[in-house]
Amino acid sequence: MPGKYKIVFYLKGINNLKGCAMSEGISKLIEEYKSTKKSLECGLKWLPTNEAARSKIDVINMIISDLEQLESQCR
């Protein structure tokens, strides 16, 4: 999962972009989170009672949703 500082710096860099370039940067970040989510979900197949992983997936889902809303505003 991307670190929180990486996200802050990445989003600050995206703020300097306009329109399509900003949308592409956000799309890249969304894909990174989706990949992390997929990895955690695979881990849950091995350890289905891992509540920490479930909590992280919930947080990732919220972040993905927020980023998708931001991306739609950039279009």
TAKA-V283140 format. One record per residue. N is the residue number from 0. PHI is phi in radians with two decimals (999 if undefined). OMEGA is omega in whole degrees, 0 to 359 (* if undefined). BURIAL is # if it has 9 or more other ideal C-beta (glycine too) atoms within 8 Angstrom, else .. Layout:
n,phi,omega,burial
N,PHI,OMEGA,BURIAL
N,PHI,OMEGA,BURIAL
//
This chain:
n,phi,omega,burial
0,999,179,.
1,-1.04,179,#
2,-1.23,183,.
3,-1.12,179,.
4,-1.23,177,.
5,-1.06,181,.
6,-1.11,181,#
7,-1.06,180,.
8,-1.14,179,.
9,-1.11,180,#
10,-1.17,176,#
11,-1.11,176,.
12,-1.15,179,#
13,-1.13,180,#
14,-0.99,181,.
15,-1.40,180,.
16,-1.60,180,#
17,-2.19,170,.
18,0.82,187,.
19,-1.08,181,.
20,-1.11,179,.
21,-1.16,180,#
22,-1.08,178,#
23,-1.13,178,.
24,-1.12,179,#
25,-1.17,179,#
26,-1.04,179,#
27,-1.09,179,.
28,-1.17,177,#
29,-1.06,180,#
30,-1.10,178,.
31,-1.11,178,#
32,-1.17,179,#
33,-1.11,177,#
34,-1.13,178,.
35,-1.09,179,#
36,-1.06,180,#
37,-1.08,178,.
38,-1.10,179,.
39,-1.12,179,#
40,-1.14,175,#
41,-1.13,178,.
42,-1.11,179,#
43,-1.18,176,#
44,-1.15,180,.
45,-1.47,182,.
46,-2.27,187,.
47,-1.14,181,.
48,-1.71,182,.
49,-1.30,182,#
50,-1.22,179,.
51,-1.10,178,.
52,-1.13,179,#
53,-1.09,179,#
54,-1.13,179,.
55,-1.12,178,#
56,-1.10,178,#
57,-1.07,179,.
58,-1.13,179,.
59,-1.06,178,#
60,-1.05,178,#
61,-1.15,180,.
62,-1.11,179,#
63,-1.03,180,#
64,-1.05,179,.
65,-1.10,180,.
66,-1.15,178,#
67,-1.15,176,#
68,-1.13,178,.
69,-1.09,180,#
70,-1.07,181,#
71,-1.17,177,.
72,-1.26,182,.
73,-1.39,183,#
74,-1.41,*,.
//
